[in-house]
Structures are given as C-alpha cells and as structure tokens.
Amino acid sequence: MSEIRIGLIGGGWMGKAHTTAFHNAKMIFGDDMPVFEIVSDVTEDAAKAFAEQMGYARYTADWHNVVSDPAVDLVDVATPNCMHYEMAKAALENGKHVFCEKPLSLSAQQSRELAQLAKEKGVVNYCGFSNIMNPANQYVAELVKSGRLGKIMRVHATYDQDMLLDPKIPLAWRHINKLAGSGALGDLCSHLLSVSQMILGDMEAVTAVQSIVIPERPVKAGSSEMGTVENDDVISFLVKYKNGAIGDFSSSRVATGRKNYFYYEIQGTEGTVVYDLERMCEVQVYFKSDADVDRGRDCGFRTVLLNPEHKGFRWFQPAGGIAIAFDDMKTLQAHTLMQALHGGAYICDFVLGAKVDGVIDAVLKSVKSGQWEAC
C-alpha cells in the first residue's frame, strides 16, 4: 500500500491523539503507511516542539502552508471548533483529502457546504466522531439492522461528565458561542448524535430546553474578574425519528460524579439493548424470545462481553473479556481513514457530520422558540 503524507493543523491534545492513532494503526494493522510530513501550530516554537516529539518532518506557524503544500495528501484539522470550516474548506479547495475533528463547522449550512464541496472534489472526507468506531456501537448497529430487536420504538440517551462542575475553572473557548457554537450539546451530545445517526438514521424534529448552571466564571485562573458563560451546561431534548421512533437525549458537563457517562438504551418490539461507555466492553441485551420459553422463567438482560467476533475487537485482544480502551477507537478510526484513502468504505463522512450539525442547529432553535423544530 502506498504512503499517505499527512499535514496536521493543531498540535494540542487532539492533534497528539490523532498522530498517536496513526502511529498505532501502522503497527497494529501493518498495511497503513502514514508519513508525518508537516505540522502547524500557533507559534513556530510550539510547532517545532510538536514535530520533534511526534515525528513530523517539517513544521510551520501558518496553517495555510499545510493546506497548499504539494507534498501533503491528507490535511488533518485538529483545532478549536471555530476554525474547522475555514481550514477544511481551504484544504478541499486545494484538492486535499480531509480529516476534520467534529464539528465540521458552527452551522449546519456551512457543514452542508463542506459536504457538497468534498463531493465535487471527489476526495476522502472524514469527520472525527470516534465513538462510531467503537466495536460495541458497531455491534448494536448490527443488532438493530438485522431486525433482531424488532421495530424500534424508543431511544433514551445521555452523555454526562463533571469536568466543568468546579465554578473556579476559568472561562475558556468552549464557553463562548462564536468559538464553540454550543456547550454540552456540541461538545458531548454530538457524539451520541453521531452514533444515533449510524444506528437509527435521520431525525425529523426536536424540542429542547437548556440550563446554564454556572453563568459566570473567572476570566483566568485565580482572577476575581468574571466573564459570562454563553452556552449550555445542561441540554435536554425530545426527538422524533423519520422511521417513527421517538426518543429523549440529554447531556451535562456539570453532572456530579459522572466522568464519561455515554449511555443509551434502544427499545424494540422484540428486544432492547443498553450500552454505557464507562463499561466499554459490555453490552446489555434482552431478547423477547427468551421470555417466550418456560413462561419467562430464565429471561432477563444478558451481558455480552466484546470479543473477537465483534467488528474491530480482534485487532487488539485475542479473547473476549479482555478490555480494550478509548484510544483503540481512535486507532480503528485512523485505520478506517487510511483504508478509505485507498478505496475502502467508511461511514463517518462529511454528510454524516452535516446531519449531526443539522440536529444541533434545530436543538438551538428550539431552545429559543420553545417549539418543535425540524432537523
């Protein structure tokens, strides 16, 4: 397989996570050939330090140099939300394949524009919703699409963390709408929406409420000067799916005691499935057919432990019950992307990213209108 030359924009936590995932994919799968060509960061010193640590051949303080570089095949956008649209668009206009962290942009309109431009350019366009590659979520998607759960009636889902519970944590870009777009909705709940899109398809309409629990924060650590938090600490909304199912979604970044509580339950006429990312390698499944034997004497939810029969798992562990981890999802993501660059299939394209951003737009409209809004 030929080499893929990567140009990374953003040397922060996510840029490091992406680069590590490409490294791991090369070692684990054997046929992925990433070449770390150039990295851009906000200063030349920061870019140089990242390049030396992570193995990039060159560095720059100007991201425009990355998207126009003839030696770059794939532009990897790993910057704060407000920068994604401009950078991804410039990369596409230069004919580059693009890997963009979620969200694609701060509006559904801009995200749809990127999806259309990627289609016109005929390039690989991958949006970084890593939970889609989780073998547990892939298994649930297979269960639903196989019909074993029957007709899907209801979805209950939440993604909660308490990382911003402390009111002394200073104001950051995630709290400012022009930089982040939304709060817990876009930062956390969008991951639920991506998995929902993969498993259940399009949403039709939503109605939503939000709460800003901590309305002011210090402008910097230790400061007595306070700044305004502009977006949701907590979001909750009802959903109508195009397939007839209904659901309720919520998310909180101030959920006391919750660290990475990505949880959903999908109820069908023939079965129900439950998943919690804090127990990453376990899926709870109930089949109605079990209750039809011996009048239900032995029925109940069964615990399915991820094992080599589940898509993606076998690359990391040889037997069921041995845990895989969050970084393994990123490695599977990197592998899928590298294979896509050589003609492989992939789910998480800019069209899916734009659909998630369309739901987010509808939720934000509903918060203001107090009414159902179309997705």
C-alpha positions as CSV (number, residue, x, y, z in Angstrom):
1,M,0.0,0.0,0.0
2,S,1.3,3.5,-0.9
3,E,2.3,6.1,1.7
4,I,-0.1,8.8,2.8
5,R,1.6,12.1,3.6
6,I,-0.1,13.9,6.5
7,G,-0.3,17.6,7.2
8,L,-1.6,18.3,10.7
9,I,-3.1,21.6,11.8
10,G,-3.2,21.9,15.6
11,G,-0.6,20.5,17.9
12,G,-2.8,20.2,21.0
13,W,-4.3,17.2,22.8
14,M,-6.4,16.2,19.8
15,G,-3.6,16.6,17.3
16,K,-1.5,14.4,19.5
17,A,-4.3,11.8,19.8
18,H,-4.7,11.7,16.0
19,T,-0.9,11.3,15.4
20,T,-0.7,8.6,18.1
21,A,-3.6,6.8,16.4
22,F,-1.9,6.9,13.0
23,H,1.3,5.5,14.6
24,N,-0.7,2.7,16.3
25,A,-2.6,1.8,13.2
26,K,0.7,1.4,11.3
27,M,2.0,-1.0,14.0
28,I,-1.3,-3.0,14.5
29,F,-2.6,-3.4,11.0
30,G,0.6,-3.4,9.1
31,D,-0.7,-2.1,5.8
32,D,-1.3,1.5,6.9
33,M,1.6,3.8,5.7
34,P,1.3,7.3,7.3
35,V,4.1,9.7,6.7
36,F,4.1,12.7,9.1
37,E,5.0,15.4,6.6
38,I,4.3,18.8,8.3
39,V,2.6,20.2,11.4
40,S,1.2,23.7,12.0
41,D,0.6,25.3,15.4
42,V,0.0,28.8,16.8
43,T,3.7,29.6,17.2
44,E,6.8,28.3,15.5
45,D,8.3,27.1,18.8
46,A,5.1,25.1,19.6
47,A,5.1,23.6,16.1
48,K,8.8,22.7,16.3
49,A,8.4,21.1,19.7
50,F,5.4,19.0,18.5
51,A,7.2,18.0,15.3
52,E,10.2,16.8,17.3
53,Q,8.1,14.9,19.8
54,M,5.7,13.3,17.4
55,G,7.9,12.7,14.4
56,Y,6.9,15.3,11.8
57,A,9.5,16.1,9.2
58,R,8.7,19.8,9.0
59,Y,6.7,22.5,10.9
60,T,5.2,25.9,10.4
61,A,3.3,28.6,12.2
62,D,1.0,29.3,9.3
63,W,-1.7,26.7,8.6
64,H,-2.1,27.9,5.0
65,N,1.3,26.4,4.3
66,V,-0.2,23.0,5.2
67,V,-3.3,23.1,3.0
68,S,-1.4,24.3,0.0
69,D,1.7,22.0,0.4
70,P,2.1,19.8,-2.7
71,A,3.8,17.2,-0.5
72,V,0.6,16.7,1.6
73,D,-2.0,14.2,0.7
74,L,-4.2,14.4,3.8
75,V,-4.9,17.5,5.8
76,D,-5.8,16.7,9.4
77,V,-7.7,19.5,11.1
78,A,-7.4,19.3,14.9
79,T,-8.1,22.8,16.0
80,P,-10.8,24.5,18.1
81,N,-14.3,24.4,16.6
82,C,-14.5,27.9,15.2
83,M,-11.5,27.2,12.9
84,H,-12.8,24.0,11.3
85,Y,-14.8,25.4,8.5
86,E,-12.2,27.8,7.1
87,M,-9.4,25.2,7.3
88,A,-11.4,22.3,5.9
89,K,-12.7,24.4,3.0
90,A,-9.3,25.7,2.1
91,A,-7.9,22.1,2.2
92,L,-10.8,20.9,-0.1
93,E,-10.3,23.8,-2.5
94,N,-6.6,22.7,-2.8
95,G,-7.8,19.2,-3.7
96,K,-6.7,17.6,-0.4
97,H,-8.3,14.7,1.4
98,V,-9.5,16.0,4.7
99,F,-9.8,14.5,8.2
100,C,-11.6,17.1,10.3
101,E,-12.4,16.9,14.0
102,K,-16.0,17.3,14.9
103,P,-17.9,19.6,14.4
104,L,-17.3,20.4,10.8
105,S,-18.4,23.9,11.5
106,L,-20.5,26.1,13.8
107,S,-23.6,25.9,11.5
108,A,-25.4,23.2,9.5
109,Q,-25.4,25.4,6.4
110,Q,-21.6,25.6,6.4
111,S,-21.3,21.9,7.2
112,R,-23.5,21.0,4.2
113,E,-21.4,23.3,2.1
114,L,-18.3,21.4,3.1
115,A,-20.0,18.1,2.3
116,Q,-21.0,19.3,-1.1
117,L,-17.6,20.7,-1.9
118,A,-16.0,17.4,-0.8
119,K,-18.3,15.5,-3.2
120,E,-17.5,17.8,-6.0
121,K,-13.7,17.4,-5.4
122,G,-14.0,13.6,-5.2
123,V,-11.8,13.4,-2.1
124,V,-12.0,11.4,1.1
125,N,-13.8,13.5,3.7
126,Y,-13.8,12.1,7.3
127,C,-15.4,13.7,10.3
128,G,-13.8,12.7,13.7
129,F,-16.7,11.1,15.6
130,S,-14.5,8.4,17.2
131,N,-17.4,6.6,19.0
132,I,-18.7,5.3,15.7
133,M,-15.7,3.0,15.5
134,N,-16.3,1.5,19.0
135,P,-16.9,-2.2,18.4
136,A,-19.8,-2.1,20.9
137,N,-21.7,0.5,18.9
138,Q,-20.9,-1.4,15.7
139,Y,-22.4,-4.5,17.3
140,V,-25.6,-2.6,18.4
141,A,-25.9,-1.2,14.8
142,E,-25.8,-4.8,13.5
143,L,-28.4,-5.9,16.0
144,V,-30.8,-3.1,15.0
145,K,-30.3,-3.6,11.3
146,S,-30.6,-7.3,11.5
147,G,-34.2,-6.9,12.9
148,R,-33.4,-9.0,16.0
149,L,-34.8,-6.1,18.2
150,G,-37.9,-5.8,16.0
151,K,-39.4,-2.4,15.2
152,I,-37.5,0.3,17.2
153,M,-39.9,2.2,19.4
154,R,-37.9,4.4,21.7
155,V,-34.4,5.7,22.5
156,H,-33.1,7.0,25.8
157,A,-29.6,8.6,25.7
158,T,-27.4,10.8,27.8
159,Y,-23.7,11.8,27.8
160,D,-22.6,13.3,31.1
161,Q,-19.3,14.5,32.6
162,D,-18.5,16.6,35.6
163,M,-15.3,18.2,34.2
164,L,-16.7,21.7,34.5
165,L,-18.5,21.3,37.8
166,D,-16.0,23.5,39.7
167,P,-17.1,27.1,39.3
168,K,-13.5,28.2,39.8
169,I,-12.5,26.7,36.5
170,P,-11.8,29.7,34.3
171,L,-13.7,30.8,31.2
172,A,-12.4,29.1,28.0
173,W,-13.2,29.0,24.3
174,R,-15.7,26.2,25.0
175,H,-17.9,28.7,26.9
176,I,-18.1,31.3,24.1
177,N,-20.6,30.7,21.3
178,K,-18.7,32.3,18.5
179,L,-15.8,29.9,19.3
180,A,-17.6,26.8,20.3
181,G,-21.1,27.0,18.8
182,S,-22.8,25.5,21.8
183,G,-21.8,23.9,25.2
184,A,-22.5,20.4,26.3
185,L,-24.7,19.9,23.2
186,G,-21.9,20.2,20.7
187,D,-19.1,19.1,22.8
188,L,-20.6,15.9,24.3
189,C,-24.1,15.2,23.0
190,S,-22.9,15.4,19.4
191,H,-21.1,12.1,20.0
192,L,-24.4,10.5,20.9
193,L,-26.0,12.0,17.8
194,S,-23.3,10.6,15.6
195,V,-23.9,7.1,17.0
196,S,-27.7,7.6,16.7
197,Q,-27.3,8.6,13.0
198,M,-25.3,5.4,12.3
199,I,-27.7,3.1,14.1
200,L,-31.1,4.7,13.5
201,G,-30.8,7.1,10.7
202,D,-32.3,10.6,10.3
203,M,-34.1,12.6,13.0
204,E,-37.2,14.5,11.9
205,A,-37.8,17.1,14.6
206,V,-36.7,18.1,18.2
207,T,-37.9,20.2,21.1
208,A,-35.4,21.3,23.7
209,V,-34.6,23.1,26.9
210,Q,-31.2,24.1,28.3
211,S,-29.7,25.3,31.6
212,I,-26.6,27.4,32.3
213,V,-25.8,26.2,35.8
214,I,-22.7,28.4,36.3
215,P,-23.4,31.7,34.5
216,E,-20.1,33.3,35.3
217,R,-16.5,32.1,35.6
218,P,-13.1,33.7,36.3
219,V,-11.6,35.2,33.1
220,K,-8.4,33.4,34.1
221,A,-7.2,31.2,36.9
222,G,-7.2,33.0,40.3
223,S,-8.8,36.1,38.9
224,S,-11.6,38.0,40.7
225,E,-12.8,39.3,37.3
226,M,-15.7,37.3,36.0
227,G,-16.8,36.5,32.4
228,T,-20.1,35.3,31.1
229,V,-20.8,31.7,30.1
230,E,-22.8,31.9,26.9
231,N,-23.8,28.3,26.3
232,D,-25.5,25.3,27.9
233,D,-24.1,23.4,30.8
234,V,-27.1,21.1,30.5
235,I,-29.2,20.3,27.5
236,S,-32.3,18.1,27.2
237,F,-34.5,17.4,24.1
238,L,-37.2,15.1,22.8
239,V,-36.7,13.6,19.3
240,K,-38.9,12.3,16.5
241,Y,-37.1,10.0,14.1
242,K,-38.1,9.6,10.4
243,N,-38.5,5.9,11.0
244,G,-41.3,6.5,13.5
245,A,-39.3,6.0,16.7
246,I,-39.2,8.6,19.5
247,G,-36.5,9.5,22.0
248,D,-35.1,11.7,24.6
249,F,-31.5,12.9,24.6
250,S,-29.6,14.9,27.2
251,S,-26.1,16.0,28.2
252,S,-24.3,17.7,31.0
253,R,-20.8,19.0,31.6
254,V,-21.6,19.6,35.3
255,A,-23.0,16.1,36.2
256,T,-21.7,15.5,39.7
257,G,-20.0,12.1,39.8
258,R,-20.2,11.3,36.1
259,K,-16.8,11.1,34.4
260,N,-17.6,9.7,30.9
261,Y,-21.2,8.5,31.1
262,F,-22.0,7.9,27.5
263,Y,-25.2,5.8,27.9
264,Y,-28.1,4.8,25.7
265,E,-31.0,2.3,25.6
266,I,-32.7,1.3,22.4
267,Q,-36.1,-0.4,22.9
268,G,-37.6,-2.5,20.1
269,T,-40.7,-4.7,19.9
270,E,-38.5,-7.9,20.0
271,G,-35.6,-6.8,22.2
272,T,-33.7,-4.0,24.0
273,V,-30.1,-3.1,24.1
274,V,-28.2,-1.0,26.7
275,Y,-24.7,0.5,26.5
276,D,-22.6,2.5,28.9
277,L,-19.1,3.7,27.7
278,E,-17.9,3.7,31.3
279,R,-18.2,-0.1,30.9
280,M,-16.8,0.0,27.5
281,C,-16.5,-3.7,26.7
282,E,-20.0,-4.8,27.9
283,V,-23.3,-4.6,26.1
284,Q,-26.6,-5.5,27.8
285,V,-29.1,-7.2,25.6
286,Y,-32.6,-8.6,26.2
287,F,-34.5,-10.7,23.6
288,K,-38.2,-11.1,23.9
289,S,-37.9,-14.6,22.6
290,D,-36.2,-15.6,25.8
291,A,-39.3,-14.7,27.7
292,D,-41.4,-17.0,25.4
293,V,-39.6,-20.1,26.8
294,D,-40.8,-21.6,30.1
295,R,-43.1,-18.6,30.6
296,G,-40.1,-16.3,31.1
297,R,-38.6,-18.3,34.0
298,D,-35.0,-17.7,32.8
299,C,-35.4,-14.4,30.9
300,G,-33.6,-11.1,31.6
301,F,-30.8,-9.0,30.2
302,R,-27.7,-10.9,29.2
303,T,-24.2,-9.3,29.4
304,V,-22.4,-9.6,26.1
305,L,-18.6,-9.2,26.5
306,L,-16.9,-7.8,23.5
307,N,-14.8,-10.5,21.8
308,P,-13.0,-11.2,18.5
309,E,-16.4,-11.9,16.8
310,H,-17.3,-8.2,17.2
311,K,-16.0,-5.9,14.4
312,G,-12.7,-4.3,15.2
313,F,-12.0,-6.1,18.5
314,R,-9.8,-8.9,17.3
315,W,-7.0,-6.5,16.3
316,F,-6.4,-5.7,20.0
317,Q,-7.2,-8.7,22.1
318,P,-7.3,-12.5,21.3
319,A,-10.2,-13.4,23.5
320,G,-13.4,-11.9,25.0
321,G,-13.5,-10.3,28.4
322,I,-10.1,-8.6,27.9
323,A,-10.7,-4.9,27.8
324,I,-9.9,-2.5,25.0
325,A,-9.9,1.2,25.6
326,F,-10.8,4.7,24.3
327,D,-7.5,5.1,22.4
328,D,-8.3,1.9,20.5
329,M,-11.4,3.6,19.0
330,K,-9.1,6.3,17.7
331,T,-6.7,3.7,16.2
332,L,-9.7,2.0,14.5
333,Q,-10.7,5.4,13.2
334,A,-7.2,6.1,11.8
335,H,-7.1,2.7,10.1
336,T,-10.5,3.2,8.5
337,L,-9.4,6.6,7.2
338,M,-6.1,5.2,5.8
339,Q,-8.0,2.4,4.1
340,A,-10.5,4.9,2.7
341,L,-7.7,6.8,1.1
342,H,-7.1,3.5,-0.9
343,G,-10.7,3.0,-1.8
344,G,-12.1,1.4,1.4
345,A,-15.6,2.1,2.7
346,Y,-16.3,4.4,5.6
347,I,-19.3,5.7,7.4
348,C,-18.3,8.9,9.1
349,D,-18.1,11.3,6.1
350,F,-18.9,15.0,5.9
351,V,-22.6,14.2,5.1
352,L,-23.0,12.4,8.4
353,G,-21.2,15.3,10.1
354,A,-23.5,17.8,8.5
355,K,-26.6,15.8,9.6
356,V,-25.3,15.9,13.2
357,D,-24.8,19.7,12.9
358,G,-28.3,20.0,11.5
359,V,-29.8,18.4,14.6
360,I,-27.7,20.7,16.8
361,D,-29.0,23.7,14.8
362,A,-32.6,22.5,15.3
363,V,-32.0,22.0,19.1
364,L,-30.6,25.5,19.5
365,K,-33.5,27.0,17.5
366,S,-35.9,25.1,19.8
367,V,-34.3,26.4,22.9
368,K,-35.1,29.9,21.7
369,S,-38.5,29.2,20.2
370,G,-39.9,26.8,22.8
371,Q,-41.4,24.8,19.9
372,W,-40.7,21.7,17.8
373,E,-38.1,22.5,15.1
374,A,-37.3,20.4,12.0
375,C,-33.9,18.9,11.7
